[in-house]
C-alpha cells in the first residue's frame, strides 16, 4: 500500500523572526520545506505528497522544486487545522481513491525527521492501529501555574508524551474528524480524532525530529542534517 503525505505550509512563522516564513529559510543550502519534501520523496512507501500553502504565498514558486509525485494546493487557512482540512478536501476532489488509504500529516518545519522514526510509524500502522502519532516521553519536570506565573503544583510526568509529526490516520477518518469539531480548538490531528473516541497509538519518536520555531533552532537543524547525510 502506498501512503499519502500532507504537509501544511501556510503559516507565517511569526515567532521565527525572519523576513520570510520559516519554511523557506535556507539551511544547508536548501529551504527548510525542500528538505522536508525530499525526505518523503526518497521513501518508496509514499505514493503522493501534497503541500498546502497560503493563497498569498509569494515564495514557493521561486525556491521549491516539487518531486514528481507531489502536488501543491494554494488553499491554506487561518489555522493549521483549517489548512489540513482544506488540503484533504482538495486531494479527495482531485484523486478520490486516496480516501481509501492512509494519510500522514507532517509539519513543514520538521525537516530533520530520522528514517528510523518514520519506520516505526509505518510498523505501527501495519499492526492495525486506528491512528498513530510520533511522540517522545516528557523528561523534564513539568509545573502547573496558578494564572499569576507562580507554581501551583508539579505535574506527574510518567504518563506525559510530547506529540511530534508525522501523525497518521485513515484518510476518511481524519477528514471526518476535522469536519466534526470546531477547527479553532484543534492543535493537531490527533486531538481531532480523539474527540470522535479514537485512541491513536503513541509511537516512539526521536529527539532529532525537531520543529523549527525560533531562529536559534537553525544551527541545530543544520548540524542534524549534516550528521544524517554523513557530512
C-alpha positions in Angstrom: 0.0 0.0 0.0 1.2 3.5 -0.9 0.7 6.3 1.6 -0.2 10.0 1.2 1.8 12.7 2.9 0.1 16.1 3.5 2.4 19.0 4.5 0.6 22.1 5.8 2.9 25.0 4.9 0.7 28.1 5.1 2.0 29.6 8.3 3.8 32.9 8.5 6.2 31.7 11.3 5.9 34.9 13.2 7.8 33.6 16.2 10.8 32.7 14.0 11.7 36.4 13.5 12.6 36.1 9.8 11.5 38.3 6.8 10.4 35.2 5.0 8.3 32.3 6.5 10.4 29.8 8.3 9.6 27.0 5.8 11.5 29.0 3.1 14.6 29.9 5.2 17.7 28.2 3.9 19.6 25.6 5.9 22.4 23.6 4.4 21.9 25.3 1.1 18.2 24.4 0.7 14.9 25.8 2.0 13.6 24.0 5.1 10.5 22.9 3.1 12.7 21.4 0.4 14.5 19.2 2.9 11.1 18.1 4.2 9.8 17.3 0.7 13.0 15.5 -0.2 12.9 13.1 2.7 9.5 11.9 1.8 10.2 11.8 -1.9 13.1 9.4 -1.2 10.7 6.9 0.5 9.2 4.4 -1.8 6.3 3.8 0.5 4.9 7.3 -0.3 2.7 7.4 -3.3 1.5 11.0 -3.1 2.8 14.2 -1.4 0.6 17.3 -1.1 1.8 20.7 0.1 -0.8 23.2 1.2 0.4 26.8 1.1 -1.3 30.2 1.6 -3.1 31.7 -1.4 -0.9 34.8 -0.9 2.3 32.8 -0.8 5.0 34.6 -2.9 8.0 32.4 -2.2 7.1 28.8 -3.1 7.3 29.1 -6.9 10.7 30.7 -6.8 12.5 28.4 -4.4 10.8 25.0 -4.2 11.4 22.1 -6.6 8.4 19.7 -6.4 9.1 16.0 -6.5 7.4 14.2 -9.5 4.6 12.7 -7.3 3.9 15.9 -5.4 1.1 18.5 -5.7 0.7 22.0 -4.3 -2.6 23.5 -3.3 -3.0 27.2 -2.5 -5.7 26.5 0.0 -4.1 27.4 3.3 -6.4 28.6 6.0 -6.2 30.8 9.1 -5.1 27.8 11.3 -3.2 24.6 10.9 -6.3 22.6 11.3 -8.1 24.5 8.6 -5.2 24.2 6.3 -5.1 20.4 6.8 -8.9 20.1 6.3 -8.7 22.2 3.1 -5.8 20.1 1.8 -7.6 16.8 2.5 -10.7 18.2 0.6 -8.6 19.2 -2.4 -6.9 15.8 -2.5 -10.2 14.0 -2.3 -11.6 16.1 -5.2 -8.6 15.5 -7.4 -7.8 11.9 -6.5 -10.9 10.2 -4.8 -9.1 6.9 -4.5 -6.8 8.4 -1.9 -9.6 8.5 0.6 -9.4 4.7 0.8 -5.9 4.8 2.2 -3.8 6.5 5.0 -2.5 10.0 5.2 0.5 11.2 7.2 0.4 14.9 8.2 3.8 16.3 8.8 5.0 19.8 9.8 6.8 21.6 7.1 9.3 22.9 9.7 10.3 19.3 10.9 13.0 18.8 8.2 15.2 16.5 10.3 12.8 13.5 10.7 15.0 10.4 11.0 14.1 7.5 8.8 14.2 5.1 11.9 11.3 7.1 13.5 9.3 7.0 10.2 9.9 3.3 10.0 8.4 2.8 13.5 5.4 4.8 12.5 4.8 2.6 9.4 5.2 -0.5 11.6 2.5 0.7 13.9 0.1 1.4 11.0 0.6 -2.1 9.8 -0.3 -3.5 13.2 -3.9 -2.3 12.9 -3.9 0.9 14.9 -6.8 3.4 14.3 -4.2 6.1 14.2 -0.5 6.6 15.1 1.5 9.6 16.3 5.2 10.0 16.7 5.9 11.3 20.2 8.6 11.4 22.9 8.2 10.9 26.6 8.4 14.1 28.7 11.7 14.0 30.6 11.7 17.5 32.2 9.8 18.3 35.4 6.5 20.0 34.5 5.0 22.7 36.6 1.4 23.9 36.5 1.0 27.7 37.1 -1.7 29.4 39.0 -2.5 32.2 36.5 0.0 34.6 38.0 3.0 32.7 36.8 3.6 31.1 40.2 3.8 27.3 40.6 0.5 25.8 41.6 1.8 22.2 41.6 4.1 19.8 39.9 2.5 17.6 37.2 3.4 13.9 37.3 5.2 13.2 34.1 5.1 9.4 33.9 2.1 9.4 31.5 3.1 12.6 29.6 4.2 12.5 26.0 5.1 15.3 23.7 3.5 14.9 20.2 5.5 15.2 17.1 4.7 14.5 13.4 4.0 12.7 11.2 0.6 11.9 12.6 -1.0 9.1 10.6 -4.7 8.3 10.2 -7.0 6.7 7.7 -7.8 9.5 5.2 -11.5 9.3 5.5 -11.4 9.1 9.3 -9.2 12.2 9.6 -11.3 14.2 7.2 -14.5 13.3 9.1 -12.8 14.2 12.4 -11.8 17.6 11.2 -15.4 18.3 9.9 -17.0 17.3 13.2 -15.2 19.6 15.6 -14.5 23.4 15.9 -11.3 23.8 14.0 -10.2 26.7 16.2 -9.9 24.3 19.1 -7.7 21.8 17.3 -3.9 21.9 17.8 -3.0 18.7 16.0 -4.7 15.9 14.0 -4.7 13.5 17.0 -6.8 15.9 19.1 -9.5 16.0 16.4 -9.6 12.2 16.2 -9.7 11.9 20.0 -13.0 13.8 20.0 -14.5 11.0 18.0 -13.4 8.5 20.5 -10.4 7.4 18.6 -7.3 6.5 20.7 -4.3 7.0 18.5 -1.2 4.9 19.3 1.8 6.7 20.6 4.9 5.6 18.7 8.4 6.3 19.9 9.6 9.4 18.1 13.1 10.9 18.1 14.6 13.9 19.8 16.2 14.8 16.5 12.8 15.4 15.0 12.8 19.0 16.0 10.3 21.6 14.8 12.0 24.9 13.9 10.2 27.5 16.0 12.8 30.2 16.7 15.8 31.4 14.6 18.1 29.9 17.2 16.9 26.4 16.1 18.6 26.8 12.7 22.1 25.9 13.9 20.8 22.7 15.5 18.9 21.8 12.3 22.0 22.4 10.2 24.0 20.1 12.4 21.4 17.4 12.4 21.0 17.5 8.6 24.8 17.3 8.2 25.0 14.4 10.6 22.2 12.5 8.9 23.7 12.9 5.5 27.1 11.9 6.7 28.5 15.3 6.0 
